């Protein structure tokens, strides 16, 4: 007599077999040798320092030129900066501070004549700023005065090349219009020489009645037998 499995039991058996096969397949898959997966790291970008800009060397000033029209700063490379006596005083003061490499000594002066002013001095080179407002062409914003031939190695001279310390007797020949003589404190003879004249409009005449109002560069020698002692500009002839 044949034994037949009940359909329900067949279904149950099939399900058990299929389940076992699936488990074996899983075991086989998990026990198989897996190929290692390796990832090659990408090389990182090399970080190079950003080159810093090379600071420019400060411009070397060769000389300061005093003229009747203004002050010129001459650089060693041939470049120039020009300042009129009607320009703001601070612009020249800043330029001189950089040129001389030192801060000025600032003094507030309160004389009755010619009136209160503020002076800035760099070791013998002086910029004087009247407290009264400038009015072109007669009242300047500032004037300059030097009693030294140089400051910190920067030469100071006129447009003709005259410097403090130059022979006063040679100045007599250089400026043939003649000096204005005076007697110094020791009883000797001194003189002031005027050069680089600028005639002003509607100037009328001076005290002698011969020429109109002018600005000039004044060179003074306290003793004609010695050297020039100061240079001043712009020097007005109507205050002499």
C-alpha positions in Angstrom: 0.0 0.0 0.0 1.4 3.3 -1.1 1.7 6.1 1.4 1.0 9.5 0.0 1.9 12.7 1.7 -1.0 14.9 2.5 -0.9 18.0 0.4 -0.6 20.2 3.4 2.4 18.2 4.6 4.0 18.6 1.2 3.6 22.3 1.3 5.1 22.4 4.7 8.1 20.2 3.6 8.7 22.3 0.6 8.7 25.4 2.6 11.3 23.9 5.1 13.5 22.7 2.2 13.4 26.1 0.5 14.2 27.8 3.8 17.2 25.5 4.4 18.5 26.1 0.9 18.3 29.7 1.4 20.2 29.5 4.7 22.9 27.4 3.1 23.2 29.9 0.3 23.6 32.7 2.8 26.2 30.7 4.8 28.1 30.0 1.6 28.0 33.6 0.6 29.2 34.7 4.0 31.9 32.1 4.3 33.3 32.8 0.8 36.5 34.8 0.5 35.6 38.4 -0.1 38.0 40.6 -2.2 39.2 43.4 -0.1 38.2 46.8 -1.3 40.9 49.4 -0.9 40.6 53.1 -1.8 43.7 54.9 -2.8 43.7 58.3 -1.1 43.9 61.3 -3.4 47.0 63.3 -2.7 46.2 66.5 -0.9 47.0 69.8 -2.7 50.3 71.2 -1.5 49.7 74.5 0.3 52.4 77.0 -0.6 52.8 80.2 1.4 51.6 83.3 -0.5 54.6 85.5 -1.2 54.3 88.8 0.6 54.8 92.0 -1.4 58.3 93.4 -1.0 58.0 96.7 0.8 59.2 99.6 -1.3 62.3 101.3 0.0 61.7 104.9 1.1 62.7 107.4 -1.5 66.0 109.0 -0.7 66.0 112.8 -0.5 69.0 114.5 -1.9 68.4 118.2 -1.2 65.8 120.8 -0.2 65.9 123.9 -2.5 64.7 127.2 -1.2 63.4 129.6 -3.9 61.3 132.7 -3.8 58.3 130.9 -5.4 58.4 127.9 -3.1 60.3 124.9 -1.7 61.4 122.0 -3.8 62.3 118.6 -2.4 64.8 116.9 -4.8 65.1 113.1 -4.6 68.2 111.1 -5.5 66.3 109.5 -8.5 65.7 112.9 -10.0 62.0 113.2 -9.0 60.9 116.4 -7.3 58.1 117.7 -5.1 57.2 121.4 -5.1 55.4 123.4 -2.5 54.2 126.9 -3.0 54.2 129.3 0.0 50.4 129.4 -0.5 50.0 125.7 -0.1 48.8 124.2 3.3 51.7 124.4 5.8 51.0 120.8 7.0 51.7 119.3 3.5 55.3 120.7 3.6 55.8 119.8 7.2 54.9 116.2 6.6 57.2 116.0 3.6 60.1 117.5 5.6 59.5 115.1 8.5 59.9 112.2 6.1 62.8 113.8 4.3 64.8 114.6 7.4 63.8 111.5 9.3 62.9 113.4 12.5 59.9 115.1 14.0 59.9 118.9 14.3 60.0 120.9 17.5 56.9 123.0 17.4 56.8 126.4 19.1 54.0 128.9 19.3 55.3 132.5 19.1 53.3 135.5 20.3 55.3 138.6 19.4 53.5 141.9 18.7 55.4 142.3 15.5 55.0 140.8 13.0 52.3 138.9 15.0 51.7 135.5 16.4 52.9 132.5 14.5 53.7 128.8 14.9 57.2 127.5 14.0 58.3 124.0 13.3 62.0 123.3 13.5 64.1 120.4 12.2 67.6 120.9 13.6 68.0 124.4 12.3 65.5 124.4 9.4 62.4 126.3 10.3 58.9 126.6 8.8 57.1 129.6 10.2 53.3 129.8 9.8 51.6 133.1 10.6 48.4 132.7 12.6 46.7 135.2 10.2 45.1 133.7 7.1 47.0 133.7 3.9 45.9 136.0 1.1 47.6 135.5 -2.3 49.8 137.2 -3.5 50.9 139.2 -0.5 50.3 137.2 2.6 51.8 133.7 2.5 50.7 130.6 4.3 54.3 130.0 5.6 57.9 131.0 5.1 61.1 129.0 5.5 64.4 129.9 7.3 67.5 127.9 7.7 70.7 128.5 9.8 72.3 125.1 8.7 73.6 123.8 5.4 72.0 120.4 5.8 69.7 118.4 8.1 70.5 114.6 8.5 72.7 114.7 5.4 70.0 116.4 3.2 71.6 119.5 1.7 69.7 122.8 1.9 70.5 125.4 -0.7 69.1 128.2 -3.0 68.3 127.8 -6.7 71.8 129.2 -7.3 73.3 126.6 -5.0 74.2 129.0 -2.1 74.3 127.4 1.3 74.8 128.5 4.9 78.5 128.7 5.5 79.4 129.8 2.0 81.8 132.8 1.8 80.0 136.1 2.3 82.6 137.9 0.2 81.8 135.6 -2.7 78.1 136.5 -2.3 79.0 140.1 -2.9 80.1 139.1 -6.4 77.2 136.7 -7.0 74.5 139.2 -6.2 75.6 142.5 -7.9 72.5 144.4 -6.9 74.3 145.1 -3.7 73.8 143.9 -0.1 71.8 145.7 2.6 74.5 146.4 5.2 74.0 146.4 8.9 76.2 146.5 12.0 76.3 143.3 14.0 76.3 142.9 17.8 80.1 142.9 17.8 80.3 146.2 15.9 81.3 144.4 12.7 79.7 144.7 9.3 77.1 142.3 8.2 74.9 142.2 5.2 71.8 140.7 3.7 71.8 139.8 0.0 68.6 139.5 -2.0 68.1 137.2 -5.1 65.5 135.5 -7.2 63.1 138.4 -7.3 59.4 138.0 -8.0 57.5 141.3 -8.7 54.0 141.4 -7.3 51.1 142.9 -9.2 49.9 146.4 -8.2 52.8 146.6 -5.8 53.2 150.4 -5.9 56.7 151.5 -4.7 58.9 150.7 -1.8 60.2 153.2 0.8 62.8 154.5 -1.7 60.1 155.0 -4.4 62.0 153.2 -7.0 60.6 149.7 -7.3 57.3 147.9 -6.7 56.6 145.3 -4.1 58.6 142.2 -4.5 59.4 138.9 -2.9 62.9 137.5 -2.9 65.2 135.0 -1.3 67.3 136.7 1.4 70.8 135.5 2.4 72.3 137.0 5.5 75.9 137.1 6.7 76.3 138.4 10.2 80.0 139.1 9.4 81.1 139.8 5.8 84.5 138.3 6.6 82.9 135.0 7.5 80.2 132.8 6.0 76.5 133.1 5.2 74.6 132.6 8.4 71.0 132.2 7.2 68.7 131.9 4.2 65.1 133.1 4.3 62.2 133.1 1.8 60.0 134.6 0.7 61.4 137.9 1.9 59.1 140.9 1.3 60.8 144.2 0.4 58.1 146.3 1.9 58.9 145.3 5.4 62.5 146.2 5.2 
